[in-house]
Structures are given as C-alpha cells and as structure tokens.
C-alpha cells in the first residue's frame, strides 16, 4: 500500500509541532508560504552559481550538499526525510552558492522562500520563533559536523553518524558517507567492518 502524500497543511502542522506552537490562523499563514516541489533521483535542486532563495523542508527522500575542491566532490551535508536544508551563506548574503544540492533519491520537498517567510514573520511572533529555531538547528548541525571531523577518530565519526543519522547511513551511497566523514571509501569499509564486529 502506498503511503499517503503529505499536504501543505500536514507539513505546516509538522513544522509547527517541531519548532513553535501555532494557532489555526498562523498555520494558514505558514501553509500559504510553502511551495511544494518534486525532484527525481539524480536531479539538481541547487546548482553552483545559483543564489539559494529558500529554506527547504525535505518531506521524503535523501539529498546531499557538496562542493568541488581540487577537482574532487566533497560532501558537506546529507539529509533524509523530515529534515531542513539550505545553503546558509548564499541565502543570507544573496550571493551565488559554491554548494550544490542533489537528490540522491526521488524527493518530495517544500520550499520556504526566505523573503516571504521574513514578511510573514514581521507580523507573527510564532512564525518568528519557527524561523529562528530552524536557523539555530542548522547552525548546530554545521557545528556538530565540524567538531566531528576535527576531533573524532574515524571509528568514532562513523559511530556518531550511525547514532545521529541512521537513515542516511542505511540509504546513502558509501562514497558520499566517506566524503561527509572526511575519509577514503577504503577507510570507511575498514571502520564499518570493525564496528560490525564490536
């Protein structure tokens, strides 16, 4: 049996539940901001050089944010169902993004256009709170990832990722997980084998 597709109202409720309490009127406003989008597996959600104008809520699917360094792809972020992603510098400075975002699986996404969200937040405290908490969460995730690659051993990096992002570990190609954890695919294979034996 196919899972029912979430409506914009369902997504507004989900966001309110996660980030801020809201009245029916506020849910109406939040729902009016949401822009549904679909991306097939392998399609680009954001290309390098584009300006990121949205905060994205990934309802279903798997995405990766990456950039090129010395001709190689480096995975900066991996996201799965019911998570938020954005290219934060491009979004706030309104400059072309160095990051790209690709759908690793087919994705159902709801965009929250920044300008529209800021407009409605001006007149609405609970939407302001939601906006702030989404940004807080995004900054904390970036810090967690930075600390992970800076301070943890390869084995501990992988274990922590299994704990924090179990769906990503199950579903994302190993080459992207290795890149995200800043290790070679060979090191990741060794780490996984050791972890399975523990």
N, C-alpha and C positions, 0 to 999 in steps of 0.2 A: 504493500500500500504506500502511495506517495505521501510524503509529509505535506501538510497544507502550507502554501506560501504565506509568509507574514505580510500583512497590510501595513501601510504607513502608520496607521493608528497603533497597531501592535508594536511597531518599532518606537513610536513616541512613548508608549507606556513602558517599554523595556528600558529606554534611556532615562525616563523619569525615575523608575524603580532603582536604577543603578546609581544615578548621580544627584537627584534632587526630587523632593516631593512636589506634586503639581495638582492644581485644580483642573476641572474639565475644560475651562476656558484656556488655561495655559497649555494643556495637551493639544487643544485645537490649534493654537499658535505654533507649537513645536511641530505638529504634523504638517502644517502649511509650509514649513521651511524645508522639509525632507524631499529630496529628489531621488526617486528610485533609478537604479542603473543595473545593467547586467553585462558581464564580461565573460566571454568564452575562455576556456583554458588556453594559456599562451598569449592572450591579448594584453596589450599595454594599457594600464589605467592612467599612468602619467609618464610622459617621455622626458628625457633630459632636455633642458632648454625651455620647457613649458613652465608657466607660473602655476603653482598649486593654489587654487582658489577655494578649496573645500577641506573641511574635516570629513573623513569618511568613516561610516559605520559599516563594518563587514558583517552582514547578517549570516550569510553562509558562504563557505569557500575557504581558500587559502591564498595568501598573497606574499610577495617578497618585495622589499625595497632594497635596491642595490645601486652601486656606482662603479665606475671604471677607475682603476688605479694601475698605472704602468701596463695598460692594455688588458688587465685582468678584471673580471667582475668580482666585486666584494659585496657580500650580503650584509646589509645593515640591520634589517628587521624582517621577521617572519610573523605573520598574523593569521589567526584562524577564526572560526565562527564567533560572532558576538564580541568583536573587538574593534577598537578605534585605530585608525592610522592617518597620518598626514605628513607632509614634508614641511616641518615647522618653520625653518628659516625662509623658505620660498613663500609660505603662507603669510607670514607676518611682515616680511620686508618687501613683499610683492616683487620678487626678483626671480629670474629663471632658475629652475631647480637643477642641481647636479645629480640628485637622486632620481631614479626611475622606479616605477611600481608596476609589477607584472602579476597577472592572475595565474597562479600555479595550478589551480583547479577552476572550474567554472564558478563564477562568483555572483552573488546577489548582494548589492551594495546600496546604501542610502547615503547620498552626499548631503552635508550641511554646509551650504555656501556661507563663507565667513562673513561677507558684507551683510547678508540677510540675517544671519544669526546675531550679529552685533546690533543691527537695527532693532530687532525684537527684544534683545537683552536690555536695551536702554529703558524700556517701559515695563520690565518684568524681572523682579528680583530672583525668582526661582529659575528662570532661564539663564540669568547671570551666573547663578550658583552652578548650574549644569555646565555652562561654558568653562567656568574656572576649574571645576573638578575634572573635566575632560583634559584640559591643558596640564593640570597637576599630574594626572595619571600618565600622560605622555612623557612629561619630563622625568618622572620617577622611573619609568620603563627604560628611558635612554641612560639614566644614571646606573641602573641595575646592570644593564648590558656593558656599559663602560667599565664598571667595577669588576664584573665577571671576567672580562678579557685581561684586565690589568693585574688582578690579584690572585685569581684562582688557578690551580693546576688544570691541565687538560681534562683529567678524570673528573675533577670537581665541577668544572664548567659543564660537562655533559650531564652529570647527575643533577645539577641545579636546573638545567634546561628541562630535563625529564619531569622535574617536580613543578616547575613554573609553566611549562608549555607542553603538556603531554600530547595534545592533539597534533601539534606541529611536528613533534618528534616522530609520531606514528605515520604522518601523511606526507611530510616534505621530503624531496629527494636528498640523499645523504650529502651530495656535493654542496647543496645550499646550507645544510646544517653545519657542515665542516667550515664553510666560509664564514657563517654567522659566529661560530665559536673561535674563529681565527686559528684554525688548524688544518693540516692537509687531510684529504679523504683517507689516506693510509693511517694517519694517527687516530682519526675518528674510528676507523674499523677496529684498531687495537684497543682503544678505550672502551668501545661497545662490547667487545669480546670479554674484556676484563670485568666490566660491570655485570654482565650476564652470569659470570662465574661466582660473583660475590654472594 
